Amino acid sequence: MTWAILLLGLGLVLIVAELLIPSFGLLGLSASLAIIAGGVFAWREDGLMVYMIASGVCVPTAVMAGFKLLPHSPLAKALMAEGLSTTDNRAVDPRDASLMGAQGEVLATLRPSGVARLDGRRVDVVSRGEMIEAGARVRVIELLGNRVVVAEADDDATEET
């Protein structure tokens, strides 16, 4: 049964390696052959049922471990772009910071997202979930990164400003 366990272990290592190293399926094929050969050794020693249960638990675990390690591998890091985030301010228009409390007019109906004219420029905005018709007066109530949240302006607030 020692050979069966060693071959199962080799197959599990090769499965993880297949996910981390591009081998065009050679490592996966080798893993399959090692696991099958381990099954043959287990069958010869009358331990096939134990081997099948062990491989049925360990193989999916090895696949999940490989996928968990994949984003941290050097190859995946080389292939994946960093992308933009709101924390480094590359995805945020710096002009949006001055929009808090600004009032404007809806240019395209907000369902709940659309376009409004605020401070003389077109801005992509979202409402809090309600639909706001085109032409309605809105006021900026919240700024979250590159998200400008608006609500319909009250008549009293419009007259004050």
C-alpha positions in Angstrom: 0.0 0.0 0.0 3.1 2.2 0.3 3.5 2.6 -3.4 -0.2 3.4 -3.8 0.1 6.2 -1.3 3.3 7.5 -2.8 1.7 7.5 -6.3 -1.4 9.3 -5.0 0.8 11.9 -3.4 2.8 12.4 -6.6 -0.5 12.7 -8.6 -1.7 15.4 -6.2 1.5 17.4 -6.5 1.3 17.1 -10.3 -2.3 18.3 -10.2 -1.3 21.5 -8.3 1.7 21.9 -10.6 -0.6 21.6 -13.7 -2.6 24.6 -12.5 0.5 26.7 -11.7 2.8 25.8 -14.6 1.7 25.9 -18.3 2.6 22.4 -19.6 -0.1 22.0 -22.2 -1.6 19.1 -20.3 1.5 17.0 -19.8 1.5 17.5 -16.0 -2.2 16.7 -15.9 -1.7 13.6 -17.9 1.2 12.5 -15.7 -1.0 13.2 -12.6 -3.7 11.0 -14.0 -1.3 8.2 -14.8 0.2 8.3 -11.3 -3.2 8.2 -9.6 -4.3 5.3 -11.9 -1.1 3.4 -11.2 -1.6 4.0 -7.5 -5.1 2.5 -7.9 -3.5 -0.6 -9.5 -1.1 -1.0 -6.6 -4.0 -0.6 -4.1 -6.1 -3.2 -6.0 -3.2 -5.7 -5.8 -3.0 -5.3 -2.1 -6.8 -5.4 -1.5 -7.0 -1.7 -0.5 -8.8 -0.3 -3.5 -11.9 0.9 -1.6 -9.7 2.9 0.9 -7.7 4.2 -2.0 -10.8 5.3 -4.0 -12.2 7.1 -1.0 -8.8 8.8 -0.3 -8.4 9.9 -3.9 -12.0 11.0 -4.0 -11.3 13.4 -1.1 -7.7 14.4 -1.9 -8.0 15.2 -5.7 -10.8 17.9 -5.4 -8.9 19.3 -2.4 -5.7 19.5 -4.5 -7.6 21.2 -7.3 -9.0 23.8 -4.9 -5.6 24.4 -3.4 -4.1 24.9 -6.8 -6.8 27.4 -7.7 -6.2 29.2 -4.4 -2.5 29.4 -5.1 -3.0 30.4 -8.7 -3.3 34.2 -8.3 -0.1 34.3 -6.2 2.0 32.4 -8.8 4.6 34.4 -10.8 2.9 33.5 -14.1 -0.5 34.7 -13.0 1.0 37.9 -11.7 2.6 38.5 -15.1 -0.6 37.8 -17.0 -3.0 39.9 -14.8 -3.3 43.6 -15.1 -3.4 45.6 -11.9 -6.5 47.5 -12.8 -7.8 50.8 -11.4 -9.1 51.3 -7.9 -10.8 54.2 -6.1 -8.1 54.2 -3.5 -5.3 55.3 -5.9 -7.5 58.0 -7.4 -6.7 57.0 -11.0 -10.4 56.0 -11.5 -11.8 59.1 -9.9 -12.3 62.4 -11.7 -10.8 65.1 -9.3 -13.5 67.6 -10.4 -16.1 65.4 -8.8 -14.9 66.3 -5.3 -16.4 69.8 -5.7 -19.8 68.5 -6.6 -21.1 67.8 -3.1 -24.3 69.7 -2.6 -24.3 70.9 -6.2 -27.7 71.2 -8.0 -28.4 70.5 -11.6 -30.8 69.2 -14.2 -31.3 65.5 -15.3 -30.5 65.1 -19.0 -31.3 61.4 -19.3 -33.9 59.7 -17.2 -32.3 58.1 -14.1 -33.4 54.5 -13.8 -31.5 54.7 -11.4 -28.4 55.7 -13.4 -28.1 58.4 -16.1 -26.7 61.7 -16.9 -27.2 65.1 -15.3 -25.7 68.6 -16.0 -24.0 69.7 -12.8 -21.8 72.8 -12.6 -22.0 73.3 -16.3 -20.8 69.8 -17.3 -22.3 66.4 -18.0 -21.8 63.9 -15.2 -22.8 60.3 -14.9 -25.0 60.0 -11.8 -27.1 57.5 -9.9 -30.2 58.0 -7.8 -30.9 56.2 -4.6 -33.1 53.7 -6.5 -35.9 55.9 -7.6 -36.6 56.8 -11.2 -36.1 60.5 -11.9 -37.5 62.0 -15.1 -35.4 64.0 -17.6 -35.6 67.7 -16.9 -36.0 67.3 -13.1 -33.9 69.3 -10.7 -31.5 67.2 -8.6 -29.0 67.8 -5.8 -25.8 65.8 -5.1 -26.2 64.0 -1.8 -23.2 61.6 -1.7 -19.8 61.0 -3.4 -18.4 57.5 -3.2 -15.2 57.2 -5.3 -16.3 57.8 -8.8 -20.1 57.4 -8.0 -22.1 60.6 -7.8 -25.4 60.0 -6.0 -28.2 62.5 -6.5 -31.7 63.0 -5.2 -34.6 65.1 -6.5 -34.2 68.7 -5.2 -36.9 70.1 -3.1 -38.6 73.3 -4.4 -37.6 75.1 -1.2 -34.0 74.3 -1.6 -34.0 75.4 -5.2 -35.4 78.8 -4.3 -32.8 79.4 -1.5 -29.9 79.0 -3.9 
